[in-house]
Amino acid sequence: MDIQDELVRLRHALHQEPELGLNLPRTQEKVLAALDGLPLEISTGDGLSSVTAVLRGGVPGPTVLLRADMDALPVRERVAVPYRSRIDGRMHACGHDLHMAMLVGAAHQLSARRGDLAGDVVFMFQPGEEGYEGAKLMIEEGVLDASGSRAVAAYGMHVFATMVPTGLFLTKGGPILAAADTFRVTVRGRGGHGSTPHRALDPIQVGCEIVTQLQTYVTRSFDVFDPVVVTIGQFHGGTADNVIPDDAHFDATLRSFSADTRARLKEGVVRLAQHIAEAHGLTADCSFGIGYPVTVNDDAEAEFAAETVREILGEERYFPMPQPAAGSEDFSFVLNEVPGAFLVLGACPDGRDPVGAPTNHSPEAEFDDGVLADGATLLTALATRRLAAAVPAGGIGELSELSG
């Protein structure tokens, strides 16, 4: 079997029928069909369309977990490819179709050498990454202990349609992706006629002041080396040009890279909004949508992953990630429980300039199929090498020696 051709066919089939959220029956069906015939112990989720597959190695040992996310986005595709989405308003705009194909490829490769594996591998196919906490739900359903013992290491990978040259792998120790929370504010005032603002309490003016002062608060309260991003994504207020409304509402996304900063940010934005509103005689109702925590790579596991890329695929295929990205990931829930590493893989199509290419989540996002076989090969290598180097007792041991 030509693994690349098979993975391309699978990726295109997944791309044509994207599904959203936690219930992905057609996607699950395709994954199960692609795993059919392999020596795997397969189970599916109770509260979501997940697939958990356990491969038992020929030699007793610990467990390593490999993960791929499965869900698409509510985006109308504008990419003219033969395998474009057949479902209007839905698209695999974040590359999760590639992730699934690569993990299926790793399952085939590892199954072919199961007799030499010094332990077990759990393949985690996870719905609901795009805001539904699918990883957290799978953890609650037992994915980290699916083999009968807690995984000692976990690895995930994400393709980028932009910024990273095709075929280049990046990672780093420590925080690699941000925590993401939603901050919602309703400023309550008193409506009136636009010609006599002094007889009203204008929530739009006060809401706008809160928005601008949030940016000043960020730059004057947080260390630039432990950064914060506050972006207002929507602002609503009023119904006519000459009517001052009773209230105005805005929503913001809050991004942070440490637990301490995340906690301080949450307390600080509420204080700022409420005090500004109070200074003008209005009130501000504040609430939060708690999102994904910071994605934190274990230092030793990240270095092990980097060395694996260099040794298996070549020195030129790895580049150290210079700084965290402000995106978020629910693989963070896995890394909160198990040491591991999350990697980035450049998948910008040939002929496009990565710097100016459409980003993940864009209706014009496009990914290069050419990375599929190498992605599968790397996942395979991470599992086999990590199991071979595992210390039976006393934890992970010194992973700095694993590249030897």
C-alpha positions as CSV (number, residue, x, y, z in Angstrom):
1,M,0.0,0.0,0.0
2,D,1.3,3.5,-0.9
3,I,0.6,5.2,2.5
4,Q,0.6,8.7,0.9
5,D,-2.0,7.9,-1.7
6,E,-4.2,6.1,0.8
7,L,-4.0,9.1,3.3
8,V,-4.8,11.6,0.5
9,R,-7.9,9.6,-0.4
10,L,-9.0,9.5,3.2
11,R,-8.3,13.2,3.8
12,H,-10.4,14.1,0.7
13,A,-13.3,12.0,1.8
14,L,-13.3,13.6,5.2
15,H,-13.0,17.0,3.7
16,Q,-16.1,16.6,1.5
17,E,-18.4,15.8,4.5
18,P,-17.4,18.1,7.3
19,E,-19.4,17.9,10.6
20,L,-19.5,20.2,13.6
21,G,-19.3,19.8,17.3
22,L,-19.5,16.6,19.3
23,N,-21.8,14.6,17.1
24,L,-19.9,13.5,14.0
25,P,-21.4,10.2,12.8
26,R,-20.2,10.3,9.2
27,T,-16.7,11.3,10.2
28,Q,-16.6,8.6,12.9
29,E,-17.8,6.1,10.3
30,K,-14.9,7.0,7.9
31,V,-12.3,6.7,10.7
32,L,-13.7,3.3,11.8
33,A,-13.6,2.1,8.2
34,A,-10.0,3.3,7.8
35,L,-9.0,1.4,10.9
36,D,-10.9,-1.8,10.0
37,G,-8.7,-4.9,10.0
38,L,-6.0,-3.6,12.2
39,P,-5.2,-5.4,15.5
40,L,-6.8,-2.6,17.6
41,E,-9.2,-2.6,20.6
42,I,-11.7,0.0,19.5
43,S,-14.3,1.8,21.5
44,T,-16.5,4.8,20.7
45,G,-17.7,7.5,23.0
46,D,-20.9,7.7,25.0
47,G,-21.5,11.4,24.9
48,L,-19.7,12.2,21.7
49,S,-18.7,10.6,18.4
50,S,-15.1,9.8,19.5
51,V,-13.0,6.8,18.5
52,T,-10.4,5.3,21.0
53,A,-8.2,2.6,19.6
54,V,-5.7,0.7,21.7
55,L,-2.7,-1.2,20.1
56,R,-1.1,-3.7,22.3
57,G,2.6,-4.0,21.8
58,G,4.5,-7.3,21.7
59,V,6.6,-6.4,24.7
60,P,5.0,-5.3,28.0
61,G,5.5,-1.7,28.8
62,P,3.9,1.7,29.4
63,T,1.4,3.6,27.2
64,V,1.8,6.5,24.8
65,L,-1.2,8.5,23.5
66,L,-1.4,10.0,20.0
67,R,-4.3,12.4,19.3
68,A,-6.1,13.9,16.3
69,D,-9.2,16.2,16.4
70,M,-12.1,15.5,14.1
71,D,-14.6,18.5,13.8
72,A,-14.9,21.1,11.2
73,L,-16.0,24.8,11.3
74,P,-19.2,26.7,10.3
75,V,-17.4,28.3,7.3
76,R,-18.5,28.4,3.7
77,E,-15.6,27.1,1.6
78,R,-14.1,29.3,-1.1
79,V,-11.4,27.0,-2.3
80,A,-11.8,25.6,-5.8
81,V,-10.5,22.0,-5.2
82,P,-12.1,18.9,-6.6
83,Y,-12.7,17.6,-3.1
84,R,-14.3,20.8,-1.7
85,S,-17.0,20.5,1.0
86,R,-20.3,19.2,-0.2
87,I,-22.1,20.7,2.8
88,D,-22.8,24.4,2.4
89,G,-21.7,26.5,5.3
90,R,-19.3,23.8,6.7
91,M,-15.6,23.4,6.0
92,H,-12.5,21.7,7.3
93,A,-10.9,25.1,7.5
94,C,-8.5,24.2,10.3
95,G,-6.9,21.1,8.9
96,H,-8.5,18.5,11.2
97,D,-9.1,16.3,8.2
98,L,-5.3,16.1,7.8
99,H,-4.9,15.3,11.5
100,M,-7.2,12.4,11.2
101,A,-5.6,11.0,8.1
102,M,-2.1,11.3,9.7
103,L,-3.2,9.5,12.8
104,V,-4.8,6.7,10.8
105,G,-1.5,6.4,8.9
106,A,0.3,6.1,12.2
107,A,-2.1,3.4,13.3
108,H,-1.3,1.4,10.2
109,Q,2.4,1.8,10.5
110,L,2.5,1.0,14.2
111,S,0.2,-2.1,13.7
112,A,2.7,-3.4,11.2
113,R,5.4,-3.4,13.8
114,R,3.3,-4.2,16.9
115,G,5.5,-7.1,17.8
116,D,8.5,-4.8,18.4
117,L,6.5,-2.2,20.5
118,A,7.6,-2.0,24.1
119,G,4.2,-1.1,25.4
120,D,0.8,0.1,24.2
121,V,-0.4,3.0,22.0
122,V,-3.7,4.8,22.4
123,F,-5.1,6.5,19.3
124,M,-7.4,9.4,20.4
125,F,-9.8,10.6,17.6
126,Q,-11.5,13.5,19.3
127,P,-14.6,15.5,18.2
128,G,-15.5,18.9,19.5
129,E,-12.1,20.7,19.5
130,E,-13.6,24.0,18.2
131,G,-15.0,25.2,21.4
132,Y,-16.8,22.1,22.7
133,E,-14.2,20.7,25.1
134,G,-14.1,17.4,23.3
135,A,-10.8,16.4,24.9
136,K,-12.1,17.1,28.4
137,L,-15.1,14.9,27.7
138,M,-12.9,12.1,26.4
139,I,-10.7,12.3,29.5
140,E,-13.8,12.1,31.6
141,E,-14.8,9.0,29.7
142,G,-11.4,7.4,30.4
143,V,-9.2,7.9,27.2
144,L,-6.0,8.5,29.2
145,D,-6.4,5.1,30.9
146,A,-7.9,3.2,27.9
147,S,-5.0,0.7,27.8
148,G,-5.5,-0.2,31.5
149,S,-2.7,2.1,32.7
150,R,-2.3,5.9,32.5
151,A,-0.5,7.1,29.5
152,V,3.1,8.3,30.4
153,A,3.3,10.7,27.4
154,A,0.9,12.3,24.9
155,Y,1.6,13.9,21.5
156,G,-0.5,16.0,19.2
157,M,0.1,17.9,16.0
158,H,-1.5,20.8,14.2
159,V,-1.1,21.9,10.5
160,F,-0.8,25.6,9.7
161,A,-1.9,27.0,6.4
162,T,0.1,30.1,6.8
163,M,3.4,31.5,8.3
164,V,5.2,28.2,8.5
165,P,7.0,26.8,5.4
166,T,5.5,23.5,4.1
167,G,7.0,20.4,5.8
168,L,8.6,22.3,8.6
169,F,7.9,21.1,12.2
170,L,8.0,23.5,15.1
171,T,7.6,23.1,18.9
172,K,9.0,24.5,22.1
173,G,9.0,23.7,25.8
174,G,6.6,25.5,28.1
175,P,3.6,27.4,27.0
176,I,3.0,26.9,23.3
177,L,-0.6,28.1,22.9
178,A,-2.8,30.5,24.9
179,A,-5.6,30.1,27.3
180,A,-8.8,31.5,25.8
181,D,-11.7,33.0,27.7
182,T,-14.7,35.1,26.7
183,F,-15.5,38.3,28.6
184,R,-19.1,39.6,28.2
185,V,-20.1,43.1,29.3
186,T,-23.5,44.8,29.3
187,V,-23.4,48.5,30.2
188,R,-26.7,49.6,31.6
189,G,-27.7,53.3,31.5
190,R,-30.8,55.3,30.8
191,G,-32.1,55.9,27.3
192,G,-33.1,59.3,25.8
193,H,-33.2,61.5,22.8
194,G,-29.9,62.0,20.9
195,S,-30.4,65.8,21.0
196,T,-30.3,65.9,24.8
197,P,-27.6,63.5,26.0
198,H,-27.4,65.3,29.3
199,R,-30.8,64.0,30.2
200,A,-29.8,60.3,29.6
201,L,-27.0,58.0,30.8
202,D,-25.4,56.9,27.5
203,P,-24.2,53.3,27.6
204,I,-22.6,53.5,24.1
205,Q,-20.1,56.2,25.1
206,V,-19.2,54.4,28.3
207,G,-18.9,51.1,26.6
208,C,-16.6,52.6,24.1
209,E,-14.5,54.1,26.9
210,I,-14.2,50.6,28.5
211,V,-13.1,49.1,25.2
212,T,-10.3,51.6,24.7
213,Q,-9.2,51.5,28.4
214,L,-9.0,47.7,28.2
215,Q,-6.1,48.1,25.8
216,T,-4.3,50.6,28.1
217,Y,-4.9,48.2,31.0
218,V,-3.2,45.4,29.1
219,T,-0.1,47.3,28.2
220,R,0.3,48.9,31.7
221,S,-0.5,45.9,33.9
222,F,1.1,42.9,32.3
223,D,4.7,41.9,31.5
224,V,5.3,41.8,27.8
225,F,7.2,38.5,28.3
226,D,4.0,37.0,29.9
227,P,1.7,38.6,27.4
228,V,-2.1,39.2,27.3
229,V,-4.3,39.8,24.3
230,V,-7.7,41.4,24.6
231,T,-9.8,41.7,21.4
232,I,-13.4,43.0,21.2
233,G,-15.1,40.8,18.6
234,Q,-18.6,42.4,18.7
235,F,-20.3,45.5,20.1
236,H,-24.0,46.1,20.0
237,G,-26.1,49.1,21.1
238,G,-28.9,51.2,19.9
239,T,-31.5,51.1,17.2
240,A,-31.5,54.5,15.6
241,D,-29.1,57.5,15.0
242,N,-31.0,59.8,17.3
243,V,-31.9,57.5,20.1
244,I,-29.7,56.8,23.1
245,P,-30.4,53.2,24.2
246,D,-30.8,51.9,27.7
247,D,-27.9,49.5,27.3
248,A,-25.0,48.4,25.2
249,H,-23.2,45.1,25.0
250,F,-19.8,43.8,23.9
251,D,-17.9,40.5,23.9
252,A,-14.2,40.1,24.1
253,T,-11.7,37.2,23.8
254,L,-9.0,37.1,26.5
255,R,-5.8,35.3,25.7
256,S,-3.1,34.6,28.3
257,F,-0.1,32.3,28.7
258,S,0.1,31.5,32.4
259,A,-2.4,30.6,35.1
260,D,-1.4,33.5,37.3
261,T,-1.9,36.0,34.5
262,R,-5.1,34.4,33.5
263,A,-6.5,34.9,37.0
264,R,-5.3,38.5,37.3
265,L,-6.7,39.3,33.9
266,K,-10.1,38.0,34.8
267,E,-10.2,40.0,38.0
268,G,-8.8,43.2,36.4
269,V,-11.1,43.5,33.4
270,V,-14.2,43.2,35.7
271,R,-12.9,45.9,38.0
272,L,-12.0,48.2,35.2
273,A,-15.4,47.9,33.4
274,Q,-17.4,48.3,36.6
275,H,-15.4,51.3,37.9
276,I,-15.6,53.1,34.5
277,A,-19.3,52.6,34.3
278,E,-19.7,53.7,38.0
279,A,-17.7,56.9,37.4
280,H,-20.3,57.9,34.8
281,G,-23.3,56.9,36.9
282,L,-24.0,53.7,35.0
283,T,-23.5,50.0,35.8
284,A,-21.7,47.2,34.0
285,D,-22.8,43.6,34.3
286,C,-19.9,41.3,33.6
287,S,-19.7,37.5,32.9
288,F,-17.2,35.0,31.6
289,G,-17.2,32.0,29.3
290,I,-14.3,30.0,30.6
291,G,-12.5,28.4,27.7
292,Y,-9.4,26.3,27.2
293,P,-6.4,26.5,29.5
294,V,-2.9,27.3,28.4
295,T,-1.3,24.5,26.3
296,V,1.9,23.8,28.1
297,N,4.5,21.4,26.6
298,D,6.7,19.4,29.0
299,D,10.3,20.7,28.4
300,A,11.8,17.2,28.2
301,E,9.0,15.9,25.9
302,A,9.3,18.9,23.6
303,E,13.1,18.4,23.2
304,F,12.5,14.7,22.6
305,A,10.0,15.5,19.9
306,A,12.4,18.0,18.3
307,E,15.2,15.4,18.3
308,T,12.8,12.8,16.8
309,V,12.0,15.2,13.9
310,R,15.7,15.9,13.3
311,E,16.8,12.2,13.3
312,I,13.8,10.7,11.5
313,L,13.1,13.4,8.9
314,G,16.3,15.5,8.8
315,E,17.9,18.5,10.6
316,E,16.4,20.9,8.1
317,R,12.8,19.8,8.9
318,Y,12.8,21.2,12.4
319,F,12.8,24.8,13.6
320,P,12.5,25.8,17.2
321,M,9.2,27.8,17.8
322,P,10.5,31.2,18.8
323,Q,7.4,32.2,20.9
324,P,4.0,30.9,21.8
325,A,1.0,31.4,19.4
326,A,-2.1,33.1,20.8
327,G,-4.4,30.5,19.4
328,S,-5.9,27.9,21.9
329,E,-6.3,24.2,21.9
330,D,-8.2,21.7,24.0
331,F,-5.2,19.3,23.8
332,S,-4.3,21.5,26.8
333,F,-6.6,19.4,28.9
334,V,-4.6,16.3,28.0
335,L,-1.2,18.0,28.8
336,N,-2.6,19.1,32.1
337,E,-2.9,15.4,33.0
338,V,0.0,13.8,31.1
339,P,3.4,15.1,30.1
340,G,3.8,15.5,26.4
341,A,4.3,17.8,23.5
342,F,2.2,19.6,20.8
343,L,3.8,20.3,17.5
344,V,3.1,22.6,14.5
345,L,3.5,21.4,10.9
346,G,3.6,23.8,8.0
347,A,1.2,22.7,5.3
348,C,0.9,25.8,3.1
349,P,0.3,24.6,-0.5
350,D,3.1,24.7,-3.0
351,G,3.2,28.0,-4.9
352,R,1.7,30.1,-2.1
353,D,3.8,32.4,0.0
354,P,3.3,31.2,3.6
355,V,3.6,34.8,4.9
356,G,0.5,36.0,2.9
357,A,-1.5,32.8,2.6
358,P,-5.0,32.6,4.1
359,T,-4.9,31.5,7.8
360,N,-6.6,28.5,9.4
361,H,-10.3,29.2,9.9
362,S,-10.4,31.3,6.7
363,P,-12.9,30.2,4.0
364,E,-9.9,30.3,1.7
365,A,-7.6,28.2,3.9
366,E,-5.9,25.4,1.9
367,F,-3.5,22.7,3.1
368,D,-0.9,20.6,1.2
369,D,-1.6,16.9,1.1
370,G,2.1,16.4,0.7
371,V,2.7,16.5,4.4
372,L,0.4,13.6,5.3
373,A,2.9,10.7,5.0
374,D,5.6,12.6,7.0
375,G,3.1,13.6,9.7
376,A,2.1,9.9,10.1
377,T,5.8,8.9,10.1
378,L,6.6,11.4,12.8
379,L,3.7,10.2,15.0
380,T,4.8,6.6,14.5
381,A,8.4,7.5,15.5
382,L,7.3,9.5,18.6
383,A,5.4,6.5,19.9
384,T,8.0,3.8,19.1
385,R,10.9,5.8,20.4
386,R,9.1,7.0,23.5
387,L,8.1,3.5,24.4
388,A,11.6,2.1,23.8
389,A,13.1,4.7,26.0
390,A,10.6,4.6,28.8
391,V,11.8,4.0,32.4
392,P,9.7,1.2,34.0
393,A,9.7,2.8,37.4
394,G,10.2,6.2,38.8
395,G,8.6,8.3,36.1
396,I,9.8,9.5,32.7
397,G,13.4,9.7,33.6
398,E,15.9,11.8,31.6
399,L,14.4,12.3,28.2
400,S,17.5,14.2,27.2
401,E,19.1,10.8,26.5
402,L,16.2,9.5,24.3
403,S,17.7,10.8,21.1
404,G,20.8,8.6,21.4
